[in-house]
């Protein structure tokens, strides 16, 4: 601490300590939003219209054959467009994360299912002390207009399995609306540079919809402070989802099996819950 010189005013003869300078408020963290997109030109106007004020929007194009990129640039001239180097949502997110410059990274979908208006709640949760703000459709205040009974049952079973194996308390393992401090990006060890492998799949492990589970498991294994944020999932506005309940569910199950041996090295930190609505 710097030394404070005390002065003795001539009129009063009393000792006075100069007031400490007013504390400067913490600077607002910068926020980057990553939007993976494949043929989402008709959905982007709705998504971008609802975006709150953020510092950076990174659109990751998966080889769209419609006007996705042109529409994005027309709606947001400041947008950063990245072309993913492999296939799948996981690879798109990895490529987008690698290009972000913000203090906080938020991942949302381009089909209108994740509400951009909730971004402020995710950011507030991080600013309140969380390392990883995890969206949940199954906390009070959350919900879904899109999930089927089969997917709900599968998600519940997978969540229970992960909670048993990893000591977590996730209520919604497979939801893809999350945010985290960019300083923790290395925890997830995502590959955004390796070329697509030979073969019909053309993906590395983690390149598909199993990415949400992968992020959640590695956040827990790294003992990040994880806070669930209530979120409402809307139905896709236009187009058809590429998600397949059975094949992608099996990829999630294999991801749990792959991550579990490493997950036993330590217990995750407390997982709390907070409503976003």
C-alpha positions, 0 to 999 in steps of 0.5 A: 500500500502507498504511504499516506502523508497526514497533514495538519490544517492551520485553522483547526489544529486537528489531524486529517487523513486525505480521503482515499481516491474513489475506486474505479468501477470494473470495466465492462467485459467485452462479449463475443457471440458465436453463431454456427450456421448452415443454410439459415438465411431465413432465420437470421433476421429474427435472431439478429433482431433480438440480439442485445448490444454485444461487442462481436458477432462471429458467424461460422458458416458450414458451407451454406448453399443459400444466402446465409453469409450475404444476409448476415453481412447485410444485417450486421456489416460489422459481423466476422464470418468464419468458414469451418474447416470440417463438418458438424456443429462442434467443429463450427463452435471450435472454429468460432471460439478460436476467432473470438476476441471478447472476454466472454463467449456466448454460443447460440443457434442460428435457427431461432431456438435459443433466445438471444434476449437471454444473453444478458442473463448469461453474462450477468451470471458470469459477472456474478462469479461463475466461470461457466454459465450453462443453460437449462430448459428444466429449471424453474423459469425454463422450458421447451417448445421443441423437445420431443418426449424421446429426446427429453427422456434420453436427455434425462437418462444421460444427465443422471448418468453424468451426475453419477459418474462425475459428481455433478448436478446437471439438470439438462446435459444436452442443451447448447446455450452456454457462455463462459469466460474466454480465459477458460477456453483452453480447458475444452481442448477443442481442435480448430485446425486439423483438416478433415480426416478421410472417410465418409464422416469427415469429422473428429470426435467432438465435431458433432452435436456431442459438443454440448456434452463435451463442454459440460464434462470438461468444465466439470473435470476442470472444476470450473464454477458452473451455474445453471441458467434457466432458458426457454427453447423455442421451435426452429423457425424455418427449415429442418434440424440436422439432429438425430435423436438416436445417432447423436444420442449414441455419440453423447453416450460414447463421449461420456465413456471417453471422458469418464476415466479422466473425470475421476481425477477430481471432483468438480466445484459446486454447481449452483442454479439461477433463473434467467427469467 
